[in-house]
Amino acid sequence: MAELSEDYVSSTHSGSTPRRSEITENGFASHLRKPPERAIEVEPLLTAEDVARRLNVSTDWVWDHSSRKKPLLPVIRMGDGALRYRASGIEAFIDERERLSTLRRRA
């Protein structure tokens, strides 16, 4: 069995006070738990079928506008060839289409 160094044992002992050398620049002992960072909100990725339902179009339309027809949808290409979309990107696409439609009506 490997022997643990005295520094390791003393720094991990729950009752020990951290040594000055163990204090990091942010003021926390390196072996103590750091305060939780703000939770990062992860946006789920949508499939072509999800986007087709949201836009009320066919999945063929979504696939076409993900690669070769304009207007192009903002797409994420996965390594296995699957297409995924961020909901926020699709909503921005809708907003831009609406803005352009409004501009055309005014002209």
C-alpha positions in Angstrom: 0.0 0.0 0.0 1.3 3.4 -0.9 2.3 5.7 1.9 0.7 9.1 2.0 2.8 12.2 2.6 2.6 14.1 5.8 1.5 17.2 3.9 -1.4 15.3 2.2 -2.6 13.8 5.4 -2.5 17.1 7.3 -4.1 19.0 4.5 -7.0 16.6 4.1 -7.6 16.0 7.8 -11.1 17.6 8.5 -9.9 19.3 11.7 -6.8 20.9 10.3 -6.3 24.6 9.6 -5.1 25.3 6.1 -1.4 26.4 5.9 -0.6 29.7 4.3 0.9 27.8 1.3 -2.4 26.0 0.8 -4.4 29.2 0.4 -5.1 30.0 -3.2 -5.2 33.5 -4.7 -9.0 33.6 -4.3 -8.6 33.1 -0.6 -9.8 29.6 -0.3 -7.9 26.6 1.0 -7.1 24.4 -2.0 -8.6 21.3 -0.4 -11.7 23.0 0.9 -14.8 23.2 -1.2 -15.1 26.4 -3.2 -18.4 28.3 -3.1 -20.8 27.1 -5.8 -20.6 29.0 -9.1 -23.8 30.2 -10.6 -25.7 27.4 -12.2 -25.2 27.4 -16.0 -28.5 26.9 -17.7 -28.2 24.4 -20.4 -30.5 24.8 -23.3 -31.8 21.4 -24.7 -31.1 20.8 -28.4 -34.0 20.3 -30.7 -34.3 17.7 -33.5 -35.4 18.5 -37.0 -38.8 17.1 -36.1 -39.1 19.5 -33.1 -38.2 22.5 -35.4 -40.7 21.3 -38.0 -43.4 21.3 -35.4 -42.4 24.7 -34.1 -42.3 26.3 -37.6 -45.4 24.3 -38.8 -43.4 23.0 -41.8 -42.3 19.5 -43.0 -39.1 17.9 -41.8 -37.9 18.0 -45.5 -38.2 21.8 -45.4 -36.1 21.9 -42.2 -33.4 19.7 -43.7 -33.4 21.7 -46.9 -33.1 25.0 -45.1 -30.4 23.6 -42.8 -28.0 23.2 -45.6 -28.8 24.3 -49.1 -31.9 26.6 -49.4 -32.3 30.1 -48.1 -33.3 31.2 -45.6 -30.8 29.1 -43.8 -31.7 27.8 -40.3 -29.0 28.0 -37.6 -28.0 24.3 -37.2 -25.5 22.3 -35.2 -24.1 19.3 -37.1 -23.2 16.4 -34.9 -20.4 14.0 -35.6 -22.8 11.2 -36.7 -24.5 13.5 -39.3 -27.5 14.3 -37.0 -28.7 17.9 -37.1 -29.6 19.7 -33.9 -30.9 23.2 -33.2 -31.0 25.6 -30.3 -34.4 26.8 -29.4 -33.0 30.3 -29.0 -31.6 30.1 -32.5 -34.9 29.1 -33.9 -36.7 31.8 -32.1 -34.2 34.4 -33.4 -34.8 32.9 -36.9 -38.5 33.5 -36.5 -38.0 37.1 -35.2 -35.7 37.8 -38.2 -38.3 36.4 -40.7 -40.9 38.6 -39.0 -38.8 41.7 -39.2 -38.0 41.1 -42.9 -41.7 40.6 -43.6 -42.6 43.8 -41.9 -39.9 45.7 -43.9 -41.2 44.3 -47.2 -44.8 45.4 -46.5 -43.6 48.9 -45.7 -41.6 49.2 -49.0 
